[in-house]
């Protein structure tokens, strides 16, 4: 529920998700809900080259 873990582009960049968004939006949704409760931290590893980024 909500936008926990959504990846989206800003400042004129583009995003083409590897799994289509249900509403057609140019954003990538997480494949599973792995959000932690209040007071806990979520960590994501983002690897990028000059063309693409992988979370």
MIDREN-751465 format. One record per residue: residue in one letter; chain; x, y, z of N, C-alpha, C in turn. Coordinates in steps of 0.1 Angstrom, whole numbers, padded with zeros to 4 digits. Layout:
<pts>
<"A"; "A"; <X; Y; Z>; <X; Y; Z>; <X; Y; Z>>
...
</pts>
This chain:
<pts>
<"X"; "A"; <0009; -0012; 0000>; <0000; 0000; 0000>; <0009; 0012; 0000>>
<"X"; "A"; <0005; 0022; -0008>; <0013; 0034; -0008>; <0025; 0033; -0018>>
<"X"; "A"; <0035; 0041; -0016>; <0046; 0041; -0026>; <0059; 0036; -0020>>
<"X"; "A"; <0058; 0026; -0012>; <0070; 0021; -0005>; <0079; 0014; -0016>>
<"X"; "A"; <0090; 0020; -0019>; <0100; 0013; -0028>; <0098; 0017; -0043>>
<"X"; "A"; <0088; 0025; -0046>; <0087; 0029; -0060>; <0099; 0036; -0065>>
<"X"; "A"; <0103; 0033; -0077>; <0115; 0040; -0084>; <0109; 0048; -0095>>
<"X"; "A"; <0112; 0061; -0096>; <0107; 0069; -0107>; <0118; 0080; -0110>>
<"X"; "A"; <0116; 0086; -0122>; <0126; 0096; -0127>; <0122; 0110; -0123>>
<"X"; "A"; <0131; 0119; -0123>; <0129; 0133; -0120>; <0137; 0141; -0129>>
<"X"; "A"; <0135; 0154; -0130>; <0143; 0164; -0137>; <0145; 0161; -0151>>
<"X"; "A"; <0135; 0156; -0158>; <0135; 0154; -0172>; <0141; 0140; -0176>>
<"X"; "A"; <0145; 0132; -0167>; <0150; 0119; -0169>; <0139; 0110; -0173>>
<"X"; "A"; <0141; 0099; -0179>; <0131; 0089; -0183>; <0133; 0076; -0175>>
<"X"; "A"; <0122; 0069; -0174>; <0122; 0056; -0167>; <0114; 0046; -0175>>
<"X"; "A"; <0120; 0035; -0178>; <0113; 0024; -0185>; <0113; 0012; -0176>>
<"X"; "A"; <0103; 0009; -0168>; <0104; -0002; -0159>; <0104; -0016; -0166>>
<"X"; "A"; <0111; -0025; -0159>; <0112; -0039; -0165>; <0099; -0046; -0163>>
<"X"; "A"; <0090; -0042; -0154>; <0077; -0048; -0152>; <0067; -0036; -0154>>
<"X"; "A"; <0058; -0037; -0164>; <0049; -0026; -0166>; <0040; -0022; -0154>>
<"X"; "A"; <0039; -0009; -0152>; <0031; -0004; -0140>; <0016; -0007; -0144>>
<"X"; "A"; <0008; -0011; -0134>; <-0006; -0014; -0137>; <-0014; -0002; -0143>>
<"X"; "A"; <-0010; 0010; -0140>; <-0017; 0022; -0146>; <-0010; 0027; -0158>>
<"X"; "A"; <0001; 0021; -0162>; <0009; 0026; -0173>; <0019; 0037; -0170>>
<"X"; "A"; <0020; 0040; -0157>; <0029; 0051; -0152>; <0044; 0047; -0155>>
<"X"; "A"; <0052; 0057; -0157>; <0067; 0054; -0160>; <0074; 0053; -0146>>
<"X"; "A"; <0071; 0043; -0139>; <0078; 0041; -0126>; <0078; 0026; -0123>>
<"X"; "A"; <0087; 0022; -0116>; <0089; 0007; -0113>; <0084; 0005; -0098>>
<"X"; "A"; <0076; -0005; -0097>; <0071; -0009; -0084>; <0079; -0021; -0079>>
<"X"; "A"; <0081; -0022; -0065>; <0088; -0033; -0060>; <0081; -0046; -0063>>
<"X"; "A"; <0088; -0057; -0064>; <0082; -0070; -0067>; <0076; -0076; -0055>>
<"X"; "A"; <0079; -0071; -0043>; <0073; -0076; -0031>; <0074; -0065; -0020>>
<"X"; "A"; <0065; -0066; -0011>; <0065; -0056; 0000>; <0075; -0060; 0011>>
<"X"; "A"; <0086; -0052; 0011>; <0097; -0055; 0021>; <0099; -0043; 0030>>
<"X"; "A"; <0089; -0034; 0031>; <0090; -0023; 0040>; <0091; -0027; 0054>>
<"X"; "A"; <0098; -0020; 0062>; <0100; -0023; 0076>; <0092; -0013; 0084>>
<"X"; "A"; <0089; -0016; 0097>; <0081; -0008; 0105>; <0089; 0005; 0110>>
<"X"; "A"; <0081; 0013; 0117>; <0087; 0026; 0122>; <0100; 0023; 0131>>
<"X"; "A"; <0110; 0031; 0129>; <0122; 0029; 0137>; <0132; 0020; 0130>>
<"X"; "A"; <0128; 0013; 0120>; <0137; 0004; 0113>; <0141; 0010; 0100>>
<"X"; "A"; <0153; 0006; 0094>; <0157; 0012; 0082>; <0156; 0002; 0070>>
<"X"; "A"; <0153; 0007; 0059>; <0153; -0001; 0046>; <0166; 0003; 0039>>
<"X"; "A"; <0173; -0006; 0033>; <0184; -0003; 0025>; <0183; -0009; 0011>>
<"X"; "A"; <0186; -0001; 0001>; <0186; -0005; -0013>; <0199; -0003; -0019>>
<"X"; "A"; <0204; -0012; -0027>; <0216; -0011; -0035>; <0212; -0007; -0049>>
<"X"; "A"; <0217; 0005; -0053>; <0214; 0010; -0067>; <0228; 0010; -0075>>
<"X"; "A"; <0228; 0002; -0085>; <0240; 0002; -0094>; <0237; 0008; -0107>>
<"X"; "A"; <0245; 0018; -0112>; <0242; 0025; -0124>; <0254; 0026; -0133>>
<"X"; "A"; <0252; 0026; -0146>; <0262; 0029; -0155>; <0258; 0041; -0163>>
<"X"; "A"; <0263; 0044; -0175>; <0259; 0056; -0182>; <0246; 0054; -0189>>
<"X"; "A"; <0240; 0042; -0189>; <0228; 0040; -0196>; <0216; 0036; -0187>>
<"X"; "A"; <0219; 0027; -0177>; <0208; 0022; -0169>; <0212; 0021; -0155>>
<"X"; "A"; <0201; 0019; -0146>; <0203; 0017; -0132>; <0196; 0004; -0128>>
<"X"; "A"; <0202; -0003; -0119>; <0195; -0015; -0114>; <0194; -0014; -0099>>
<"X"; "A"; <0182; -0017; -0093>; <0180; -0016; -0079>; <0180; -0030; -0074>>
</pts>
